[in-house]
């Protein structure tokens, strides 16, 4: 069989708009969609629900390939179910990152635990010895891990774009809209989804502020850099068509003129300019990384950067703090010169 994720907006908070169905007949896969409805009741963001649906679709395709059925019953789940799923992903020709495997296993594990609470797989052996993660910065109580099945992931390394790469990519744009989009990522650190979600009334130009809806529908107000204000002002005055849409960034031509840009359109925009400039690493999130790295080098404090980036935990922000050996030496030498003094009356 062949399965896919379909988008069926329901207009309520009871049924998840993303459904997994059999491609030929449209028949819904009951156990997965029941779980997605459960998460819908928790008011998770649409992007999160879409991610859950696609990761569960991956598991379903693996399950159908092994068991030749899309029906998952309690007695079909064993202590080795999730371990077998990890082995399958680890053995694929296209090497998957540990983070990808962990995310899939965590989502599947949660879905199975909720839909089949008494299934034998609940006693599956753990790949980590400690099921409790330490609280961020050691503050507060420990929190439970997403899944007891975790594979080791390498330490995350942030590689920002160089000044030359930014300049080459920037110079390839020819209209104000696209410059404003890249400017909000480079000068304000916005995610691509946050840029796409912006509405016209989110711009508070008279106050030099912008209202951003981040992950988990959390709203934050950010100061607008003068350069970003200028780019947005040019776009609004010179290019944005007259439209009833409240979207900030809209299509400039074609049948969709005046309608909100689609995520696919945003991806296509960056893909085209990567190809024409040769800056292969220029993607929306790399611009966000570049912004954060620039803020750290400028001396912005971690709590302030955490707010600017819209992070829920300061540990996420700390990955941008990368101190070189030269910086360690310089700061040590400065500290010694300022604070370490010989004690009077003592011999060296």
Residue pairs with C-beta under 8 A, 6 or more apart in sequence:
1 22
1 23
1 24
1 64
1 70
2 22
2 23
2 24
3 20
3 21
3 22
3 23
3 29
3 57
3 60
3 61
3 64
3 70
4 20
4 21
4 23
4 57
5 18
5 19
5 20
5 50
5 53
5 54
5 57
6 18
6 19
6 20
6 21
7 17
7 18
8 15
8 17
8 18
8 19
9 17
10 16
10 17
13 40
13 41
13 43
14 37
14 40
14 41
15 37
15 40
16 33
16 36
16 37
16 39
16 40
16 49
16 53
17 40
17 46
17 49
18 36
18 46
18 49
18 50
18 52
18 53
19 28
19 33
19 36
19 53
20 28
20 29
20 32
20 33
20 36
20 53
20 56
20 57
20 60
21 27
21 28
21 29
22 29
22 70
29 60
29 70
31 72
31 111
31 115
31 116
32 53
32 56
32 57
32 60
32 111
34 115
35 52
35 56
35 111
35 114
35 115
36 49
36 52
36 53
36 56
38 114
39 48
39 49
39 52
40 49
43 217
44 52
45 215
45 216
45 217
47 193
47 215
48 216
51 107
52 107
52 111
55 103
55 104
55 107
55 108
56 107
56 108
56 111
58 104
59 85
59 104
59 108
60 70
62 85
62 88
63 70
63 72
64 70
66 84
67 76
72 112
72 116
74 116
74 118
74 119
74 120
75 119
75 120
77 112
77 116
77 119
77 120
77 121
78 120
78 121
79 120
79 121
79 123
79 124
79 125
80 124
81 112
81 121
81 124
82 105
82 108
82 109
82 121
82 124
82 149
83 124
83 125
83 149
85 104
85 105
85 108
86 101
86 105
86 127
86 149
86 151
89 96
89 100
89 101
89 104
90 96
90 101
90 151
97 153
98 151
98 152
98 153
98 154
99 153
101 151
102 146
102 147
102 149
102 150
102 151
102 153
105 147
105 149
105 150
106 146
106 147
106 149
109 146
109 147
109 148
109 149
110 146
110 147
112 119
112 121
113 122
124 148
124 149
126 148
126 149
127 148
127 149
127 150
127 151
128 145
128 148
128 150
131 144
131 145
131 148
132 142
132 143
132 144
132 145
133 142
133 143
133 144
133 145
134 142
135 141
135 142
135 143
136 313
136 314
136 315
137 314
137 315
156 319
157 322
158 289
158 292
158 293
158 319
158 320
158 322
159 281
159 286
159 289
160 286
160 289
160 290
160 292
160 293
160 294
161 169
161 279
161 281
161 282
161 286
161 287
161 289
161 290
165 279
165 281
165 282
166 186
166 290
168 277
168 278
168 279
169 182
169 273
169 274
169 277
169 279
169 282
170 179
170 182
171 277
172 273
172 276
172 277
173 179
173 182
173 273
175 239
175 252
176 231
176 234
176 235
176 238
176 239
177 235
177 239
177 240
177 249
177 252
178 269
179 231
179 234
179 235
180 228
180 231
180 232
180 234
180 235
180 249
181 195
181 249
181 266
181 269
182 287
183 227
183 228
183 231
183 232
184 190
184 195
184 198
184 210
184 228
185 191
185 192
185 195
185 284
185 287
185 288
185 291
186 287
186 290
186 291
187 225
187 227
187 228
187 291
188 210
188 222
188 224
188 225
188 228
188 291
188 308
189 288
189 291
189 292
189 295
189 308
189 309
190 212
190 288
191 214
191 215
191 284
191 285
191 288
191 310
192 263
192 266
192 284
192 285
193 263
194 212
194 213
194 214
194 310
195 249
195 266
195 284
196 249
196 260
196 261
196 263
196 266
197 213
198 210
198 212
198 247
198 248
198 249
199 246
199 247
199 248
200 246
200 247
200 248
201 246
202 210
202 211
202 212
202 213
202 248
203 210
203 232
203 236
203 248
204 210
204 211
204 221
205 224
205 229
205 232
205 233
208 223
208 224
208 226
208 229
209 221
209 222
209 223
209 224
210 221
210 222
210 224
210 228
211 219
211 220
211 221
212 219
212 220
212 221
212 222
212 310
213 219
214 220
214 310
215 310
215 312
216 312
218 310
218 312
220 307
220 310
222 308
224 232
239 252
240 250
241 250
241 252
241 257
241 258
242 258
243 250
243 257
243 258
243 259
244 258
245 258
245 259
245 260
247 259
247 260
247 261
249 260
249 261
250 257
250 258
250 259
250 260
250 261
251 257
251 258
251 259
251 260
251 261
251 265
266 284
270 282
270 283
270 284
273 279
273 282
274 280
274 282
274 283
288 309
289 320
292 305
292 309
292 317
292 320
293 320
293 322
295 305
295 308
295 320
296 305
296 320
296 321
300 308
302 314
302 317
302 318
302 321
303 314
305 317
305 320
306 314
306 316
306 317
309 316
309 317
311 317
342 348
